[in-house]
Every structure is written in C-alpha cells, then in structure tokens.
Amino acid sequence: MKRVKLALERYLKGDSKSSCSGKPRFKSLSRYRTFTFAQLKQDCLQGKFIKLPKLGNLKLIKHRSVPDGFKLKTASITRKRNGYYLSLSIECENVANGSPDPDWSKTVGVDVGLKDFLTRSKGETVAIPQCYRKAERKLKRLQLRVSRKKKDSNNRKKAVHRLAKQHKKVADTRKDFHFKTSKWLLDNYDVVAHEDLNVRGLANSRLSGLLSVAVNPNSTSQICSNCGANVPKQLSDRWHWCPHCHYEADRDVNAAVNIKTLAEGHPVHQACGERRDGGSKKQEALSIAEA
C-alpha cells in the first residue's frame, strides 16, 4: 500500500525536483519482482538462516555480516533470473553525520570520455570493458532461439529464461567493473573532481565516503590546461595542441587537469590572463617570434 501511495504521489505531484513519473499500472505476476518487510526482529538472522514473517526460516548465502551496533530495519526480497536476493537495511544511531575532512593534496580530476571510460588528471586512463560487445554474439544467438519458439509455449519460456540470465551476467560484469573502479579511487584519493553531469556511478556509489566535487563542465576540454588559452575543438578531435604555448596532451587528460584545477578553487585562466608560471602569454608569444 505504501508503494501504491508513493507511485500515485509521484504521478500527480512529482518528486522534490518536480519530476513526475508515468501513470502507475497494475503489476502482473511476471512484473511483480520485489516485496518488503517493514519490520524485523533483531534476532531473525541466525547463521545461514533468516526468519521472516509468514515465510518462516529461509536459507541464505550471506554476503557480509551485520556490523556490531547496527539494528535491522527492513528486508526486501527481489526475484531475479538466477534466484532470489535479500537486501537488509540497517541503522546505527552512533554514526557521525558530519562531512569528511579531506586531504586536498590527494585530489584527482576525472574526465569521463568516449574513447576511454575515464581519464585521470595525471594522464592515466581506464579502458572501457566492452561487456556488451563481448557477449553480443551469444545474446544474438539466444534472441534468435526465442523468436523461433511458439508464443506462450514452455519452450519459449525456457528460451526467455536463458536469454535473461545472459543479460544479467552482462549487467553484473559491468556493475563489478564500476564497483572496483570506484573502490580504487576511494583507496587512493580523498577528493575526486568531475564534471557536473549525471554521473551517478561516481556520485552515489562507495565514493560517497570521500569528497566528490562537481565542477562546471563548460569548456573544460576547450581550454588549455597549461596556459589557459581557448583552443576550439570538434568532438572528433582527440588530441589537444595549444598554438599559444605549444602544450600537447590527450584531449581527456587536458580536460581532467582543468577539472582538478577548478575543484581546488583555482580559476582556469582565460586567453588574456596570466600563465601559471607568472609570465603572460603575450610575452611568451613575443619571445617565440623573436627566436
């Protein structure tokens, strides 16, 4: 009933950002995948079993133990193609709610690009895993088997089940890659700067344990990170070369350095501004011309 109420409210009134959802519709048996127990007994989790209301003792494979001092609040059971998953929400009243005190010397700028998954301000890149492309041939073969089966037949249901399991495997591989990448950033840096885009994988994952700074993405790839000159580029231009200071770097590396500079509170110099080493670009251009 609570979910129905929330769905109707989001459809009629919208959320905190005035974003309205679609019209709620009745969920058939095949679409009803998750239900939640709003209240749990604190001793319901015993070894490899959990005792739930109306269901009794259920055997489970525990991913991690509940930390000491935390209370069990709710339990959600989700049906997926390879089994049922249990998600427990826990609460601790002694956890401090203050903001982290970061070490700004451990700051990294991250640019999410097209050629690579992300590029750090030090020049290192993380390649795109191409999870879907690697499984594309197998997915195509399974999809063909589904299309050849008679509608509403048991063989078609089995073929759909095999196809869904393969899609879930691709999704799990992608999720594992995102988790390990964010965990690596969490272990090595205190501040991660990124463009103010819809990058939920960086903002809402385990990176919430460190300071995540969103900067204005305007012209981060167009401005030279060495002298601050405006160097226009097309999307197909993947290499940055500044005609003013002759600085060369990968386009994403140049953008990542600009993102880090903005996050640290330093402005990216404009074309008529001062260079970071103290000399103006006009003086440098004159010296180059005299040489």
ChimeraX commands (.cxc) that place a marker at each C-alpha (Angstrom):
marker #1 position 0.00,0.00,0.00 radius 0.5
marker #1 position 2.87,2.36,0.73 radius 0.5
marker #1 position 4.36,1.77,-2.72 radius 0.5
marker #1 position 0.99,2.40,-4.38 radius 0.5
marker #1 position 0.66,5.65,-2.44 radius 0.5
marker #1 position 4.16,6.82,-3.38 radius 0.5
marker #1 position 3.61,5.93,-7.05 radius 0.5
marker #1 position 0.38,7.93,-7.16 radius 0.5
marker #1 position 2.00,10.92,-5.44 radius 0.5
marker #1 position 4.91,10.97,-7.90 radius 0.5
marker #1 position 2.46,10.70,-10.79 radius 0.5
marker #1 position 0.27,13.58,-9.55 radius 0.5
marker #1 position 2.67,15.87,-7.67 radius 0.5
marker #1 position 6.18,14.82,-8.72 radius 0.5
marker #1 position 9.24,14.45,-6.53 radius 0.5
marker #1 position 11.37,17.13,-4.83 radius 0.5
marker #1 position 12.68,18.23,-8.24 radius 0.5
marker #1 position 9.15,18.44,-9.73 radius 0.5
marker #1 position 9.87,15.42,-11.91 radius 0.5
marker #1 position 6.70,13.39,-12.47 radius 0.5
marker #1 position 6.66,9.66,-13.11 radius 0.5
marker #1 position 4.46,7.83,-15.58 radius 0.5
marker #1 position 0.97,6.65,-14.78 radius 0.5
marker #1 position 1.04,3.68,-12.37 radius 0.5
marker #1 position -0.23,0.44,-13.83 radius 0.5
marker #1 position -1.23,-2.90,-12.40 radius 0.5
marker #1 position 1.67,-5.29,-11.98 radius 0.5
marker #1 position 1.00,-8.75,-13.27 radius 0.5
marker #1 position 2.63,-11.83,-11.76 radius 0.5
marker #1 position 5.52,-11.66,-14.23 radius 0.5
marker #1 position 6.26,-7.99,-13.36 radius 0.5
marker #1 position 5.93,-8.23,-9.58 radius 0.5
marker #1 position 9.53,-8.90,-8.51 radius 0.5
marker #1 position 10.11,-7.25,-5.11 radius 0.5
marker #1 position 8.32,-7.08,-1.78 radius 0.5
marker #1 position 9.48,-5.62,1.54 radius 0.5
marker #1 position 9.05,-6.49,5.21 radius 0.5
marker #1 position 8.81,-3.15,7.00 radius 0.5
marker #1 position 9.61,-4.55,10.47 radius 0.5
marker #1 position 12.07,-7.22,11.57 radius 0.5
marker #1 position 13.01,-8.88,14.82 radius 0.5
marker #1 position 16.61,-8.25,15.82 radius 0.5
marker #1 position 17.27,-11.97,16.32 radius 0.5
marker #1 position 15.82,-13.04,12.96 radius 0.5
marker #1 position 19.27,-13.60,11.43 radius 0.5
marker #1 position 20.74,-16.82,12.77 radius 0.5
marker #1 position 23.78,-18.24,10.98 radius 0.5
marker #1 position 22.78,-19.33,7.47 radius 0.5
marker #1 position 19.07,-18.77,8.08 radius 0.5
marker #1 position 16.76,-15.80,8.43 radius 0.5
marker #1 position 13.29,-15.93,9.92 radius 0.5
marker #1 position 10.75,-13.76,8.10 radius 0.5
marker #1 position 7.06,-13.21,8.89 radius 0.5
marker #1 position 4.69,-15.64,7.12 radius 0.5
marker #1 position 7.66,-17.35,5.40 radius 0.5
marker #1 position 9.47,-18.88,8.36 radius 0.5
marker #1 position 13.13,-19.87,8.21 radius 0.5
marker #1 position 14.82,-19.32,4.85 radius 0.5
marker #1 position 18.32,-20.49,4.00 radius 0.5
marker #1 position 20.61,-17.81,2.56 radius 0.5
marker #1 position 24.14,-17.21,1.33 radius 0.5
marker #1 position 25.37,-14.32,3.46 radius 0.5
marker #1 position 27.40,-11.73,1.54 radius 0.5
marker #1 position 28.62,-9.92,4.65 radius 0.5
marker #1 position 27.84,-9.90,8.38 radius 0.5
marker #1 position 25.85,-7.14,10.04 radius 0.5
marker #1 position 28.34,-4.84,11.88 radius 0.5
marker #1 position 28.17,-4.58,15.64 radius 0.5
marker #1 position 25.94,-1.80,16.94 radius 0.5
marker #1 position 23.63,-1.77,13.92 radius 0.5
marker #1 position 19.93,-2.59,14.06 radius 0.5
marker #1 position 17.96,-4.40,11.36 radius 0.5
marker #1 position 15.20,-2.21,9.93 radius 0.5
marker #1 position 13.70,-3.70,6.76 radius 0.5
marker #1 position 14.18,-6.67,4.46 radius 0.5
marker #1 position 13.45,-6.70,0.72 radius 0.5
marker #1 position 13.27,-9.87,-1.36 radius 0.5
marker #1 position 13.88,-9.48,-5.09 radius 0.5
marker #1 position 13.31,-12.20,-7.67 radius 0.5
marker #1 position 15.90,-12.35,-10.43 radius 0.5
marker #1 position 16.53,-14.84,-13.18 radius 0.5
marker #1 position 19.16,-16.78,-11.24 radius 0.5
marker #1 position 17.41,-16.80,-7.86 radius 0.5
marker #1 position 16.09,-14.64,-5.04 radius 0.5
marker #1 position 18.08,-11.86,-3.41 radius 0.5
marker #1 position 17.66,-10.47,0.10 radius 0.5
marker #1 position 18.56,-6.84,0.87 radius 0.5
marker #1 position 18.70,-5.72,4.50 radius 0.5
marker #1 position 18.64,-2.08,5.59 radius 0.5
marker #1 position 20.45,-1.39,8.86 radius 0.5
marker #1 position 20.71,1.62,11.16 radius 0.5
marker #1 position 23.19,2.84,13.75 radius 0.5
marker #1 position 22.47,5.85,15.95 radius 0.5
marker #1 position 26.14,6.38,16.86 radius 0.5
marker #1 position 27.36,7.08,13.33 radius 0.5
marker #1 position 28.50,10.67,12.92 radius 0.5
marker #1 position 26.71,12.68,10.23 radius 0.5
marker #1 position 29.46,15.22,9.61 radius 0.5
marker #1 position 31.12,15.93,6.28 radius 0.5
marker #1 position 34.55,14.36,5.62 radius 0.5
marker #1 position 37.72,16.34,6.28 radius 0.5
marker #1 position 39.67,15.63,3.07 radius 0.5
marker #1 position 43.36,15.94,2.36 radius 0.5
marker #1 position 43.40,18.28,-0.63 radius 0.5
marker #1 position 46.88,17.09,-1.59 radius 0.5
marker #1 position 45.19,13.82,-2.61 radius 0.5
marker #1 position 42.98,15.35,-5.28 radius 0.5
marker #1 position 42.35,13.87,-8.71 radius 0.5
marker #1 position 40.42,15.20,-11.66 radius 0.5
marker #1 position 38.34,12.67,-13.59 radius 0.5
marker #1 position 37.04,13.16,-17.11 radius 0.5
marker #1 position 34.52,10.65,-18.45 radius 0.5
marker #1 position 35.18,10.37,-22.18 radius 0.5
marker #1 position 34.17,8.49,-25.31 radius 0.5
marker #1 position 37.44,6.73,-26.10 radius 0.5
marker #1 position 38.18,5.64,-22.51 radius 0.5
marker #1 position 35.92,5.02,-19.54 radius 0.5
marker #1 position 37.66,7.76,-17.57 radius 0.5
marker #1 position 40.89,9.73,-17.67 radius 0.5
marker #1 position 42.69,10.98,-14.59 radius 0.5
marker #1 position 44.48,14.30,-14.35 radius 0.5
marker #1 position 47.85,12.53,-14.07 radius 0.5
marker #1 position 47.38,11.06,-17.53 radius 0.5
marker #1 position 46.33,7.50,-16.66 radius 0.5
marker #1 position 43.27,6.09,-18.40 radius 0.5
marker #1 position 40.81,3.31,-17.62 radius 0.5
marker #1 position 39.67,1.41,-20.69 radius 0.5
marker #1 position 36.02,0.69,-21.41 radius 0.5
marker #1 position 35.38,-3.00,-20.59 radius 0.5
marker #1 position 33.02,-3.53,-23.56 radius 0.5
marker #1 position 30.92,-6.05,-21.60 radius 0.5
marker #1 position 28.01,-5.95,-24.04 radius 0.5
marker #1 position 30.18,-6.17,-27.16 radius 0.5
marker #1 position 31.95,-9.28,-25.86 radius 0.5
marker #1 position 28.62,-11.02,-25.22 radius 0.5
marker #1 position 26.83,-9.68,-28.30 radius 0.5
marker #1 position 27.19,-12.83,-30.41 radius 0.5
marker #1 position 25.85,-15.07,-27.67 radius 0.5
marker #1 position 22.97,-12.68,-26.96 radius 0.5
marker #1 position 22.09,-12.63,-30.65 radius 0.5
marker #1 position 22.03,-16.42,-30.81 radius 0.5
marker #1 position 19.80,-16.68,-27.72 radius 0.5
marker #1 position 17.49,-13.99,-29.07 radius 0.5
marker #1 position 17.07,-15.91,-32.31 radius 0.5
marker #1 position 16.09,-19.01,-30.36 radius 0.5
marker #1 position 13.44,-17.02,-28.52 radius 0.5
marker #1 position 11.99,-15.62,-31.76 radius 0.5
marker #1 position 11.70,-19.11,-33.27 radius 0.5
marker #1 position 9.69,-20.55,-30.39 radius 0.5
marker #1 position 5.92,-20.67,-30.39 radius 0.5
marker #1 position 4.33,-17.91,-28.36 radius 0.5
marker #1 position 3.16,-18.88,-24.83 radius 0.5
marker #1 position 4.83,-22.28,-25.11 radius 0.5
marker #1 position 7.01,-23.81,-22.39 radius 0.5
marker #1 position 9.99,-23.94,-24.75 radius 0.5
marker #1 position 9.69,-20.19,-25.33 radius 0.5
marker #1 position 9.61,-19.55,-21.58 radius 0.5
marker #1 position 12.79,-21.60,-21.18 radius 0.5
marker #1 position 14.47,-19.71,-24.03 radius 0.5
marker #1 position 13.45,-16.37,-22.50 radius 0.5
marker #1 position 14.87,-17.53,-19.17 radius 0.5
marker #1 position 18.24,-18.37,-20.74 radius 0.5
marker #1 position 18.33,-15.03,-22.54 radius 0.5
marker #1 position 17.52,-13.13,-19.34 radius 0.5
marker #1 position 20.29,-14.96,-17.45 radius 0.5
marker #1 position 22.81,-13.91,-20.09 radius 0.5
marker #1 position 21.66,-10.27,-19.90 radius 0.5
marker #1 position 22.02,-10.40,-16.13 radius 0.5
marker #1 position 25.55,-11.76,-16.47 radius 0.5
marker #1 position 26.48,-8.79,-18.66 radius 0.5
marker #1 position 24.90,-6.37,-16.19 radius 0.5
marker #1 position 26.71,-7.99,-13.25 radius 0.5
marker #1 position 30.04,-7.78,-15.08 radius 0.5
marker #1 position 29.51,-4.08,-15.76 radius 0.5
marker #1 position 28.45,-3.43,-12.17 radius 0.5
marker #1 position 31.52,-5.25,-10.84 radius 0.5
marker #1 position 33.77,-3.12,-13.04 radius 0.5
marker #1 position 32.14,0.10,-11.78 radius 0.5
marker #1 position 32.47,-1.02,-8.17 radius 0.5
marker #1 position 36.15,-1.91,-8.47 radius 0.5
marker #1 position 36.95,1.35,-10.26 radius 0.5
marker #1 position 35.23,3.47,-7.62 radius 0.5
marker #1 position 36.83,1.39,-4.84 radius 0.5
marker #1 position 40.27,2.07,-6.32 radius 0.5
marker #1 position 39.60,5.81,-6.37 radius 0.5
marker #1 position 38.32,5.60,-2.80 radius 0.5
marker #1 position 41.50,3.91,-1.59 radius 0.5
marker #1 position 43.94,6.27,-3.35 radius 0.5
marker #1 position 42.35,9.74,-3.16 radius 0.5
marker #1 position 40.46,11.93,-0.72 radius 0.5
marker #1 position 38.91,14.31,-3.27 radius 0.5
marker #1 position 37.54,13.33,-6.69 radius 0.5
marker #1 position 36.60,16.18,-9.05 radius 0.5
marker #1 position 34.32,15.52,-12.00 radius 0.5
marker #1 position 32.14,17.48,-14.37 radius 0.5
marker #1 position 28.70,18.42,-13.11 radius 0.5
marker #1 position 26.95,15.82,-15.24 radius 0.5
marker #1 position 24.65,12.91,-14.48 radius 0.5
marker #1 position 27.48,10.63,-13.38 radius 0.5
marker #1 position 25.61,8.58,-10.79 radius 0.5
marker #1 position 28.24,5.87,-10.72 radius 0.5
marker #1 position 30.75,8.32,-9.25 radius 0.5
marker #1 position 28.45,10.36,-7.03 radius 0.5
marker #1 position 26.19,7.72,-5.45 radius 0.5
marker #1 position 28.44,4.70,-5.10 radius 0.5
marker #1 position 31.09,3.98,-2.45 radius 0.5
marker #1 position 32.67,7.30,-3.48 radius 0.5
marker #1 position 30.22,8.88,-1.03 radius 0.5
marker #1 position 32.91,8.01,1.58 radius 0.5
marker #1 position 35.16,10.72,0.18 radius 0.5
marker #1 position 34.56,14.24,-1.07 radius 0.5
marker #1 position 33.07,14.37,-4.56 radius 0.5
marker #1 position 33.27,17.82,-6.17 radius 0.5
marker #1 position 31.21,18.64,-9.27 radius 0.5
marker #1 position 32.56,21.48,-11.42 radius 0.5
marker #1 position 31.08,23.40,-14.32 radius 0.5
marker #1 position 31.72,21.31,-17.46 radius 0.5
marker #1 position 31.69,24.36,-19.73 radius 0.5
marker #1 position 34.83,24.45,-21.93 radius 0.5
marker #1 position 36.89,22.06,-19.78 radius 0.5
marker #1 position 38.12,20.34,-22.94 radius 0.5
marker #1 position 38.42,23.56,-24.98 radius 0.5
marker #1 position 40.74,25.49,-22.64 radius 0.5
marker #1 position 44.47,24.75,-22.49 radius 0.5
marker #1 position 45.36,23.46,-19.03 radius 0.5
marker #1 position 48.90,24.86,-19.33 radius 0.5
marker #1 position 48.29,28.50,-20.33 radius 0.5
marker #1 position 44.52,28.97,-20.21 radius 0.5
marker #1 position 44.09,29.84,-23.89 radius 0.5
marker #1 position 40.85,28.91,-25.64 radius 0.5
marker #1 position 41.60,26.16,-28.19 radius 0.5
marker #1 position 38.37,25.18,-30.02 radius 0.5
marker #1 position 37.98,21.52,-30.96 radius 0.5
marker #1 position 35.45,19.31,-32.68 radius 0.5
marker #1 position 34.19,16.19,-30.96 radius 0.5
marker #1 position 36.27,14.10,-33.37 radius 0.5
marker #1 position 39.49,15.89,-32.31 radius 0.5
marker #1 position 41.02,13.62,-29.65 radius 0.5
marker #1 position 44.37,15.42,-29.26 radius 0.5
marker #1 position 44.97,18.82,-27.65 radius 0.5
marker #1 position 47.64,21.11,-29.11 radius 0.5
marker #1 position 47.86,24.73,-28.00 radius 0.5
marker #1 position 49.16,27.20,-30.61 radius 0.5
marker #1 position 50.00,29.70,-27.83 radius 0.5
marker #1 position 52.23,27.64,-25.54 radius 0.5
marker #1 position 52.65,24.51,-27.73 radius 0.5
marker #1 position 51.45,22.23,-24.95 radius 0.5
marker #1 position 50.34,18.79,-26.20 radius 0.5
marker #1 position 48.27,16.16,-24.42 radius 0.5
marker #1 position 45.36,13.84,-24.90 radius 0.5
marker #1 position 42.08,15.72,-25.02 radius 0.5
marker #1 position 40.70,13.90,-21.96 radius 0.5
marker #1 position 43.91,14.40,-19.97 radius 0.5
marker #1 position 43.76,18.14,-20.66 radius 0.5
marker #1 position 40.13,18.21,-19.51 radius 0.5
marker #1 position 40.92,16.21,-16.36 radius 0.5
marker #1 position 43.64,18.69,-15.36 radius 0.5
marker #1 position 41.19,21.59,-15.84 radius 0.5
marker #1 position 38.59,19.79,-13.73 radius 0.5
marker #1 position 41.10,19.25,-10.92 radius 0.5
marker #1 position 42.17,22.92,-11.08 radius 0.5
marker #1 position 38.56,24.12,-10.77 radius 0.5
marker #1 position 37.88,21.75,-7.87 radius 0.5
marker #1 position 40.88,23.10,-5.96 radius 0.5
marker #1 position 39.43,26.60,-6.25 radius 0.5
marker #1 position 41.85,27.94,-8.86 radius 0.5
marker #1 position 40.31,29.55,-11.97 radius 0.5
marker #1 position 41.24,28.22,-15.37 radius 0.5
marker #1 position 42.99,31.18,-16.97 radius 0.5
marker #1 position 41.27,32.87,-19.89 radius 0.5
marker #1 position 43.02,33.71,-23.16 radius 0.5
marker #1 position 44.01,37.18,-21.94 radius 0.5
marker #1 position 45.02,36.03,-18.43 radius 0.5
marker #1 position 48.32,35.19,-16.78 radius 0.5
marker #1 position 50.21,31.95,-17.14 radius 0.5
marker #1 position 50.65,29.75,-14.10 radius 0.5
marker #1 position 54.42,30.30,-14.13 radius 0.5
marker #1 position 53.93,34.07,-13.81 radius 0.5
marker #1 position 54.57,35.17,-17.39 radius 0.5
marker #1 position 51.87,36.36,-19.76 radius 0.5
marker #1 position 51.06,34.60,-23.00 radius 0.5
marker #1 position 51.66,37.81,-24.89 radius 0.5
marker #1 position 55.24,37.97,-23.61 radius 0.5
marker #1 position 55.74,34.31,-24.47 radius 0.5
marker #1 position 54.42,34.84,-27.99 radius 0.5
marker #1 position 56.81,37.76,-28.47 radius 0.5
marker #1 position 59.75,35.70,-27.23 radius 0.5
marker #1 position 58.82,32.86,-29.60 radius 0.5
marker #1 position 58.58,35.32,-32.50 radius 0.5
marker #1 position 61.98,36.84,-31.68 radius 0.5
marker #1 position 63.52,33.40,-31.50 radius 0.5
marker link #1:1,2 radius 0.2
marker link #1:2,3 radius 0.2
marker link #1:3,4 radius 0.2
marker link #1:4,5 radius 0.2
marker link #1:5,6 radius 0.2
marker link #1:6,7 radius 0.2
marker link #1:7,8 radius 0.2
marker link #1:8,9 radius 0.2
marker link #1:9,10 radius 0.2
marker link #1:10,11 radius 0.2
marker link #1:11,12 radius 0.2
marker link #1:12,13 radius 0.2
marker link #1:13,14 radius 0.2
marker link #1:14,15 radius 0.2
marker link #1:15,16 radius 0.2
marker link #1:16,17 radius 0.2
marker link #1:17,18 radius 0.2
marker link #1:18,19 radius 0.2
marker link #1:19,20 radius 0.2
marker link #1:20,21 radius 0.2
marker link #1:21,22 radius 0.2
marker link #1:22,23 radius 0.2
marker link #1:23,24 radius 0.2
marker link #1:24,25 radius 0.2
marker link #1:25,26 radius 0.2
marker link #1:26,27 radius 0.2
marker link #1:27,28 radius 0.2
marker link #1:28,29 radius 0.2
marker link #1:29,30 radius 0.2
marker link #1:30,31 radius 0.2
marker link #1:31,32 radius 0.2
marker link #1:32,33 radius 0.2
marker link #1:33,34 radius 0.2
marker link #1:34,35 radius 0.2
marker link #1:35,36 radius 0.2
marker link #1:36,37 radius 0.2
marker link #1:37,38 radius 0.2
marker link #1:38,39 radius 0.2
marker link #1:39,40 radius 0.2
marker link #1:40,41 radius 0.2
marker link #1:41,42 radius 0.2
marker link #1:42,43 radius 0.2
marker link #1:43,44 radius 0.2
marker link #1:44,45 radius 0.2
marker link #1:45,46 radius 0.2
marker link #1:46,47 radius 0.2
marker link #1:47,48 radius 0.2
marker link #1:48,49 radius 0.2
marker link #1:49,50 radius 0.2
marker link #1:50,51 radius 0.2
marker link #1:51,52 radius 0.2
marker link #1:52,53 radius 0.2
marker link #1:53,54 radius 0.2
marker link #1:54,55 radius 0.2
marker link #1:55,56 radius 0.2
marker link #1:56,57 radius 0.2
marker link #1:57,58 radius 0.2
marker link #1:58,59 radius 0.2
marker link #1:59,60 radius 0.2
marker link #1:60,61 radius 0.2
marker link #1:61,62 radius 0.2
marker link #1:62,63 radius 0.2
marker link #1:63,64 radius 0.2
marker link #1:64,65 radius 0.2
marker link #1:65,66 radius 0.2
marker link #1:66,67 radius 0.2
marker link #1:67,68 radius 0.2
marker link #1:68,69 radius 0.2
marker link #1:69,70 radius 0.2
marker link #1:70,71 radius 0.2
marker link #1:71,72 radius 0.2
marker link #1:72,73 radius 0.2
marker link #1:73,74 radius 0.2
marker link #1:74,75 radius 0.2
marker link #1:75,76 radius 0.2
marker link #1:76,77 radius 0.2
marker link #1:77,78 radius 0.2
marker link #1:78,79 radius 0.2
marker link #1:79,80 radius 0.2
marker link #1:80,81 radius 0.2
marker link #1:81,82 radius 0.2
marker link #1:82,83 radius 0.2
marker link #1:83,84 radius 0.2
marker link #1:84,85 radius 0.2
marker link #1:85,86 radius 0.2
marker link #1:86,87 radius 0.2
marker link #1:87,88 radius 0.2
marker link #1:88,89 radius 0.2
marker link #1:89,90 radius 0.2
marker link #1:90,91 radius 0.2
marker link #1:91,92 radius 0.2
marker link #1:92,93 radius 0.2
marker link #1:93,94 radius 0.2
marker link #1:94,95 radius 0.2
marker link #1:95,96 radius 0.2
marker link #1:96,97 radius 0.2
marker link #1:97,98 radius 0.2
marker link #1:98,99 radius 0.2
marker link #1:99,100 radius 0.2
marker link #1:100,101 radius 0.2
marker link #1:101,102 radius 0.2
marker link #1:102,103 radius 0.2
marker link #1:103,104 radius 0.2
marker link #1:104,105 radius 0.2
marker link #1:105,106 radius 0.2
marker link #1:106,107 radius 0.2
marker link #1:107,108 radius 0.2
marker link #1:108,109 radius 0.2
marker link #1:109,110 radius 0.2
marker link #1:110,111 radius 0.2
marker link #1:111,112 radius 0.2
marker link #1:112,113 radius 0.2
marker link #1:113,114 radius 0.2
marker link #1:114,115 radius 0.2
marker link #1:115,116 radius 0.2
marker link #1:116,117 radius 0.2
marker link #1:117,118 radius 0.2
marker link #1:118,119 radius 0.2
marker link #1:119,120 radius 0.2
marker link #1:120,121 radius 0.2
marker link #1:121,122 radius 0.2
marker link #1:122,123 radius 0.2
marker link #1:123,124 radius 0.2
marker link #1:124,125 radius 0.2
marker link #1:125,126 radius 0.2
marker link #1:126,127 radius 0.2
marker link #1:127,128 radius 0.2
marker link #1:128,129 radius 0.2
marker link #1:129,130 radius 0.2
marker link #1:130,131 radius 0.2
marker link #1:131,132 radius 0.2
marker link #1:132,133 radius 0.2
marker link #1:133,134 radius 0.2
marker link #1:134,135 radius 0.2
marker link #1:135,136 radius 0.2
marker link #1:136,137 radius 0.2
marker link #1:137,138 radius 0.2
marker link #1:138,139 radius 0.2
marker link #1:139,140 radius 0.2
marker link #1:140,141 radius 0.2
marker link #1:141,142 radius 0.2
marker link #1:142,143 radius 0.2
marker link #1:143,144 radius 0.2
marker link #1:144,145 radius 0.2
marker link #1:145,146 radius 0.2
marker link #1:146,147 radius 0.2
marker link #1:147,148 radius 0.2
marker link #1:148,149 radius 0.2
marker link #1:149,150 radius 0.2
marker link #1:150,151 radius 0.2
marker link #1:151,152 radius 0.2
marker link #1:152,153 radius 0.2
marker link #1:153,154 radius 0.2
marker link #1:154,155 radius 0.2
marker link #1:155,156 radius 0.2
marker link #1:156,157 radius 0.2
marker link #1:157,158 radius 0.2
marker link #1:158,159 radius 0.2
marker link #1:159,160 radius 0.2
marker link #1:160,161 radius 0.2
marker link #1:161,162 radius 0.2
marker link #1:162,163 radius 0.2
marker link #1:163,164 radius 0.2
marker link #1:164,165 radius 0.2
marker link #1:165,166 radius 0.2
marker link #1:166,167 radius 0.2
marker link #1:167,168 radius 0.2
marker link #1:168,169 radius 0.2
marker link #1:169,170 radius 0.2
marker link #1:170,171 radius 0.2
marker link #1:171,172 radius 0.2
marker link #1:172,173 radius 0.2
marker link #1:173,174 radius 0.2
marker link #1:174,175 radius 0.2
marker link #1:175,176 radius 0.2
marker link #1:176,177 radius 0.2
marker link #1:177,178 radius 0.2
marker link #1:178,179 radius 0.2
marker link #1:179,180 radius 0.2
marker link #1:180,181 radius 0.2
marker link #1:181,182 radius 0.2
marker link #1:182,183 radius 0.2
marker link #1:183,184 radius 0.2
marker link #1:184,185 radius 0.2
marker link #1:185,186 radius 0.2
marker link #1:186,187 radius 0.2
marker link #1:187,188 radius 0.2
marker link #1:188,189 radius 0.2
marker link #1:189,190 radius 0.2
marker link #1:190,191 radius 0.2
marker link #1:191,192 radius 0.2
marker link #1:192,193 radius 0.2
marker link #1:193,194 radius 0.2
marker link #1:194,195 radius 0.2
marker link #1:195,196 radius 0.2
marker link #1:196,197 radius 0.2
marker link #1:197,198 radius 0.2
marker link #1:198,199 radius 0.2
marker link #1:199,200 radius 0.2
marker link #1:200,201 radius 0.2
marker link #1:201,202 radius 0.2
marker link #1:202,203 radius 0.2
marker link #1:203,204 radius 0.2
marker link #1:204,205 radius 0.2
marker link #1:205,206 radius 0.2
marker link #1:206,207 radius 0.2
marker link #1:207,208 radius 0.2
marker link #1:208,209 radius 0.2
marker link #1:209,210 radius 0.2
marker link #1:210,211 radius 0.2
marker link #1:211,212 radius 0.2
marker link #1:212,213 radius 0.2
marker link #1:213,214 radius 0.2
marker link #1:214,215 radius 0.2
marker link #1:215,216 radius 0.2
marker link #1:216,217 radius 0.2
marker link #1:217,218 radius 0.2
marker link #1:218,219 radius 0.2
marker link #1:219,220 radius 0.2
marker link #1:220,221 radius 0.2
marker link #1:221,222 radius 0.2
marker link #1:222,223 radius 0.2
marker link #1:223,224 radius 0.2
marker link #1:224,225 radius 0.2
marker link #1:225,226 radius 0.2
marker link #1:226,227 radius 0.2
marker link #1:227,228 radius 0.2
marker link #1:228,229 radius 0.2
marker link #1:229,230 radius 0.2
marker link #1:230,231 radius 0.2
marker link #1:231,232 radius 0.2
marker link #1:232,233 radius 0.2
marker link #1:233,234 radius 0.2
marker link #1:234,235 radius 0.2
marker link #1:235,236 radius 0.2
marker link #1:236,237 radius 0.2
marker link #1:237,238 radius 0.2
marker link #1:238,239 radius 0.2
marker link #1:239,240 radius 0.2
marker link #1:240,241 radius 0.2
marker link #1:241,242 radius 0.2
marker link #1:242,243 radius 0.2
marker link #1:243,244 radius 0.2
marker link #1:244,245 radius 0.2
marker link #1:245,246 radius 0.2
marker link #1:246,247 radius 0.2
marker link #1:247,248 radius 0.2
marker link #1:248,249 radius 0.2
marker link #1:249,250 radius 0.2
marker link #1:250,251 radius 0.2
marker link #1:251,252 radius 0.2
marker link #1:252,253 radius 0.2
marker link #1:253,254 radius 0.2
marker link #1:254,255 radius 0.2
marker link #1:255,256 radius 0.2
marker link #1:256,257 radius 0.2
marker link #1:257,258 radius 0.2
marker link #1:258,259 radius 0.2
marker link #1:259,260 radius 0.2
marker link #1:260,261 radius 0.2
marker link #1:261,262 radius 0.2
marker link #1:262,263 radius 0.2
marker link #1:263,264 radius 0.2
marker link #1:264,265 radius 0.2
marker link #1:265,266 radius 0.2
marker link #1:266,267 radius 0.2
marker link #1:267,268 radius 0.2
marker link #1:268,269 radius 0.2
marker link #1:269,270 radius 0.2
marker link #1:270,271 radius 0.2
marker link #1:271,272 radius 0.2
marker link #1:272,273 radius 0.2
marker link #1:273,274 radius 0.2
marker link #1:274,275 radius 0.2
marker link #1:275,276 radius 0.2
marker link #1:276,277 radius 0.2
marker link #1:277,278 radius 0.2
marker link #1:278,279 radius 0.2
marker link #1:279,280 radius 0.2
marker link #1:280,281 radius 0.2
marker link #1:281,282 radius 0.2
marker link #1:282,283 radius 0.2
marker link #1:283,284 radius 0.2
marker link #1:284,285 radius 0.2
marker link #1:285,286 radius 0.2
marker link #1:286,287 radius 0.2
marker link #1:287,288 radius 0.2
marker link #1:288,289 radius 0.2
marker link #1:289,290 radius 0.2
marker link #1:290,291 radius 0.2
view
